[in-house]
Amino acid sequence: MEAGATAGEPFGGRVALVTGGSGGIGRALCERLAAAGAAVAVGYSENTAPAEATVTAIVASGGRGIAVQGDLGLPETPGLLVERVEQALGPIDILVANAGIAPRQTLEEIDVEDWDRVVDVNLRAPFLLAQRVLPGMRERRYGRILFVSSLAAFTGGIVGPHYAAAKSGLHGLTHFLAARYAADSVTVNTIAPALVEDTGMLPGSPDELRKIVPVGRLGRSAEVADLALAMLSNAYLTSKVIGLDGGIHPR
């Protein structure tokens, strides 16, 4: 257990930024981190009401939280988000890069603008966020970074090649950063969920998708948050990509 933490609040005194925190997996992650003692910045792009509702729920439970808005498709947004969070809550100890977009398109339908938008949000933004917070984590000798990838990074998926490529890039980024910051007590990992029902991002009919999941049902955001918290809490776990897909892709 890290210094300053307690059994009930393993992230007591820590500051967390969760992008894509306004609903589904993001909201579950924000609430779990707050329950574990962290002050949580709920990052969002457009859904103001759900983001504010998440903050309200955190505060009502005795935690600290703020909502921070920004379009992660713009190169300046990651730095601005970090600046706002650090001004309001303090240095970021925990980064969960969860925000993503998944426009379903065929190879023939994707133009340069489509490609760039998906890569900008799903890969460039997590990189820029990590690049911004890692020096401080190294200096303080504590940090947790968790990227949220997808089963598509392993299999290609059905959303599109732009999405699969961007999510695969997170895996390489994970291994590069983890190897260089492990000695500074900073861990970098990736969780790769698939077919989570309450995200609003299912690439098809729930009834049809359910048929391809060996456990016989779709995943739940709470289950992703449970595994994410276990990964963030473990100081010996780094440079790992862990899938959560109901057994679709055994590896």
C-alpha positions in Angstrom: 0.0 0.0 0.0 1.3 3.4 -0.9 2.3 6.0 1.7 -0.7 8.1 2.8 -3.3 5.6 1.7 -5.6 3.6 3.9 -7.3 0.2 3.5 -10.6 2.0 2.7 -9.1 4.7 0.6 -6.2 3.5 -1.4 -6.1 6.7 -3.4 -6.6 9.1 -0.5 -5.0 12.5 -1.2 -4.5 11.6 -4.9 -5.9 13.5 -7.9 -7.4 11.7 -10.9 -8.3 12.8 -14.4 -10.7 10.6 -16.3 -11.5 11.6 -19.9 -14.8 10.5 -21.3 -16.1 10.6 -17.8 -19.7 11.7 -18.5 -21.3 8.2 -19.0 -21.0 4.5 -19.2 -17.5 3.3 -18.4 -16.2 6.8 -17.6 -18.9 7.5 -15.0 -18.3 4.1 -13.3 -14.5 4.8 -13.2 -15.0 8.3 -11.7 -17.3 7.0 -9.0 -15.0 4.1 -8.1 -11.9 6.4 -7.9 -13.8 8.9 -5.7 -14.9 6.1 -3.4 -11.3 5.0 -3.2 -10.4 8.5 -1.9 -9.3 10.4 -5.1 -10.3 13.9 -6.0 -11.7 13.3 -9.5 -11.8 15.5 -12.6 -14.6 14.3 -14.9 -13.5 15.1 -18.4 -16.1 15.4 -21.2 -16.6 16.8 -24.6 -20.3 17.7 -25.1 -22.5 15.9 -22.5 -22.5 18.6 -19.8 -25.5 17.3 -17.9 -24.2 13.8 -17.3 -20.7 15.1 -16.4 -22.2 17.5 -13.8 -24.4 14.7 -12.5 -21.4 12.5 -12.0 -19.7 15.3 -10.0 -22.9 15.8 -8.0 -22.9 12.1 -7.1 -19.3 12.2 -6.1 -19.8 15.3 -3.9 -23.0 13.9 -2.3 -20.9 10.8 -1.3 -18.4 13.0 0.5 -15.8 13.2 -2.3 -14.2 16.0 -4.3 -14.9 16.4 -8.0 -15.0 18.8 -10.9 -16.1 18.7 -14.5 -13.7 19.8 -17.2 -14.8 20.2 -20.8 -12.8 20.0 -24.0 -12.7 18.6 -27.5 -9.9 16.1 -27.5 -9.8 16.2 -31.2 -7.9 19.5 -30.9 -4.2 19.3 -30.2 -4.3 22.0 -27.5 -7.1 20.5 -25.4 -5.1 17.9 -23.5 -2.7 20.5 -22.1 -5.5 22.8 -21.2 -7.4 20.1 -19.4 -4.4 19.2 -17.3 -3.8 22.9 -16.5 -7.5 23.3 -15.4 -7.4 20.2 -13.2 -4.1 21.1 -11.6 -5.3 24.6 -10.8 -8.5 23.3 -9.2 -7.4 20.1 -7.5 -3.6 19.8 -7.6 -1.1 17.7 -9.6 -2.5 14.7 -11.4 -1.5 11.4 -9.9 -3.8 9.2 -11.9 -4.7 9.5 -15.6 -7.4 7.4 -17.1 -7.5 8.1 -20.9 -11.0 6.7 -21.5 -12.5 9.1 -24.1 -12.9 7.7 -27.5 -15.0 7.8 -30.7 -16.1 4.9 -32.8 -17.8 5.8 -36.1 -18.6 2.6 -37.9 -17.2 2.8 -41.5 -15.9 0.6 -44.1 -12.4 0.9 -45.7 -13.9 2.5 -48.8 -15.9 5.1 -46.8 -13.1 6.5 -44.8 -11.5 9.7 -46.0 -8.5 11.5 -44.6 -10.6 13.7 -42.3 -12.4 10.6 -40.9 -9.1 8.9 -40.3 -7.5 11.9 -38.6 -10.4 12.6 -36.3 -10.5 9.0 -35.0 -6.7 8.9 -34.5 -6.6 12.3 -33.0 -9.2 11.5 -30.3 -8.3 7.8 -29.7 -4.5 7.9 -29.9 -3.0 11.4 -30.1 -5.0 12.8 -27.1 -4.0 10.0 -24.8 -0.4 10.5 -25.8 -0.5 14.2 -25.3 -2.1 13.8 -21.9 0.5 11.3 -20.8 3.3 13.5 -22.2 2.0 16.4 -20.0 1.5 14.5 -16.7 4.5 12.1 -16.7 7.2 14.6 -15.8 5.4 15.5 -12.6 4.6 11.9 -11.8 8.3 11.1 -12.1 9.3 14.0 -9.9 6.9 13.0 -7.2 7.7 9.3 -7.7 4.1 8.3 -8.0 1.9 7.9 -11.0 -0.8 5.7 -12.5 -1.7 5.8 -16.2 -4.4 3.6 -17.7 -5.4 3.7 -21.3 -8.7 2.3 -22.5 -8.3 0.3 -25.6 -10.6 -2.3 -27.3 -10.8 -5.8 -28.4 -10.6 -4.3 -31.9 -6.9 -3.7 -31.3 -6.3 -7.5 -31.2 -8.8 -8.7 -33.8 -9.4 -5.7 -36.1 -13.0 -5.5 -34.9 -16.0 -4.4 -36.8 -16.0 -0.6 -36.3 -13.4 0.2 -38.9 -9.7 0.2 -39.7 -9.2 3.7 -38.3 -10.6 2.6 -34.9 -8.6 -0.6 -34.8 -5.4 1.1 -35.7 -5.8 3.9 -33.2 -6.6 1.5 -30.4 -3.6 -0.8 -31.3 -1.4 2.3 -31.1 -2.3 2.6 -27.4 -0.7 -0.8 -26.8 2.7 0.3 -28.2 2.5 3.5 -26.3 1.8 1.6 -23.1 4.9 -0.6 -23.5 7.2 2.4 -24.5 6.2 4.5 -21.5 6.0 1.7 -18.9 9.5 0.6 -19.6 10.9 4.1 -19.1 9.0 5.2 -16.0 8.7 2.0 -14.0 11.8 2.8 -11.9 10.1 6.1 -10.9 7.1 4.3 -9.3 4.9 5.1 -12.3 2.8 2.3 -13.8 1.4 2.4 -17.3 -1.2 -0.2 -18.4 -4.1 -0.6 -20.8 -7.5 -2.3 -20.4 -9.2 -3.5 -23.5 -12.9 -4.1 -23.0 -15.4 -5.3 -25.6 -19.2 -5.1 -26.1 -20.1 -3.3 -22.9 -23.8 -2.7 -23.0 -24.3 0.6 -21.2 -21.8 2.7 -23.2 -23.9 3.8 -26.2 -21.1 2.6 -28.4 -22.2 -0.9 -29.4 -21.4 -1.7 -33.0 -24.6 -3.5 -33.7 -27.8 -5.0 -32.2 -27.3 -6.1 -28.6 -29.2 -9.4 -29.3 -26.9 -10.2 -32.2 -23.7 -9.2 -30.4 -24.7 -11.3 -27.4 -24.5 -14.4 -29.5 -20.7 -14.1 -30.0 -19.8 -13.7 -26.4 -18.9 -17.0 -24.7 -20.3 -16.0 -21.3 -23.7 -15.4 -23.0 -24.2 -11.7 -22.3 -22.7 -8.2 -22.8 -20.4 -6.6 -20.4 -21.2 -3.9 -17.9 -19.5 -0.6 -17.2 -19.2 -1.5 -13.5 -17.2 -4.6 -14.4 -14.8 -2.6 -16.5 -14.4 -0.2 -13.6 -13.8 -3.0 -11.1 -10.9 -4.3 -13.2 -9.5 -0.8 -13.9 -9.4 -0.1 -10.2 -7.6 -3.3 -9.5 -5.0 -2.4 -12.2 -4.6 1.1 -10.9 -4.2 -0.1 -7.3 -1.4 -2.6 -8.1 2.0 -1.0 -7.9 3.7 -4.2 -9.4 1.5 -4.3 -12.5 2.9 -2.3 -15.4 3.3 -2.6 -19.2 0.3 -4.9 -19.4 -2.7 -4.9 -21.8 -5.6 -6.8 -20.2 -8.7 -7.8 -22.2 -12.2 -7.9 -20.7 -14.4 -9.4 -23.4 -16.4 -12.3 -22.0 -14.0 -14.8 -23.5 -14.3 -13.6 -27.1 -10.6 -13.4 -27.6 -8.6 -15.9 -25.5 -5.0 -15.0 -25.2 
